[in-house]
């Protein structure tokens, strides 16, 4: 084939095994906004769909959330 590769791992159909980490990767459990947080977030969203960075940071403090959580709720 004109597309044949010289790499024996690929041409033989065998791929090298990725290294397994010594420690398992533990994902953080996703935290959902509670009813009170959702009420406030929805009120803010009704006024503006795109709060400024400063507004998100202030909301994060008030709601005890990260600014990123406020942004993607």
C-alpha positions as CSV (number, residue, x, y, z in Angstrom):
1,X,0.0,0.0,0.0
2,X,1.3,3.5,-0.7
3,X,0.2,4.4,2.8
4,X,2.1,1.6,4.6
5,X,4.1,2.7,7.6
6,X,7.4,1.5,8.7
7,X,6.4,1.5,12.4
8,X,6.0,-2.2,13.3
9,X,3.6,-1.5,16.2
10,X,1.1,0.0,13.8
11,X,1.6,-2.3,10.8
12,X,1.4,-5.4,13.0
13,X,-1.9,-4.2,14.5
14,X,-0.4,-4.1,18.0
15,X,-0.4,-0.8,19.9
16,X,1.8,-0.2,22.9
17,X,0.1,-0.5,26.2
18,X,-0.3,2.8,28.0
19,X,1.3,2.9,31.4
20,X,-1.1,2.4,34.2
21,X,-0.9,5.0,36.9
22,X,0.2,3.7,40.3
23,X,-2.7,5.5,42.0
24,X,-6.2,5.4,40.6
25,X,-7.6,8.8,39.4
26,X,-10.4,9.9,41.7
27,X,-12.9,12.4,40.2
28,X,-14.5,14.9,42.5
29,X,-18.2,14.3,42.8
30,X,-20.2,17.0,41.0
31,X,-22.0,19.4,43.3
32,X,-25.4,20.6,42.3
33,X,-26.7,24.0,43.3
34,X,-29.3,23.7,46.1
35,X,-32.8,25.3,45.9
36,X,-31.7,28.6,47.5
37,X,-28.8,28.9,45.2
38,X,-30.9,28.1,42.1
39,X,-33.5,30.7,43.1
40,X,-30.9,33.5,43.3
41,X,-29.1,32.3,40.1
42,X,-32.4,32.2,38.2
43,X,-33.3,35.8,39.5
44,X,-29.9,37.0,38.2
45,X,-30.3,35.2,34.9
46,X,-33.7,36.8,34.4
47,X,-32.0,40.2,34.6
48,X,-28.9,39.3,32.6
49,X,-27.9,36.1,30.9
50,X,-24.3,37.2,30.9
51,X,-23.2,38.6,34.3
52,X,-19.9,40.3,34.4
53,X,-16.9,38.7,36.0
54,X,-17.4,41.0,39.0
55,X,-21.0,40.0,39.3
56,X,-20.1,36.3,39.1
57,X,-17.5,36.7,41.8
58,X,-19.9,38.5,44.1
59,X,-22.6,35.9,43.5
60,X,-20.0,33.2,44.3
61,X,-19.2,34.8,47.6
62,X,-22.9,35.2,48.5
63,X,-23.8,31.6,47.4
64,X,-20.7,29.9,48.7
65,X,-19.8,28.7,45.3
66,X,-16.8,29.1,43.0
67,X,-17.1,31.8,40.3
68,X,-16.7,29.0,37.7
69,X,-19.7,27.2,39.2
70,X,-21.7,30.3,39.0
71,X,-20.7,30.7,35.4
72,X,-21.6,27.2,34.3
73,X,-24.5,26.4,36.6
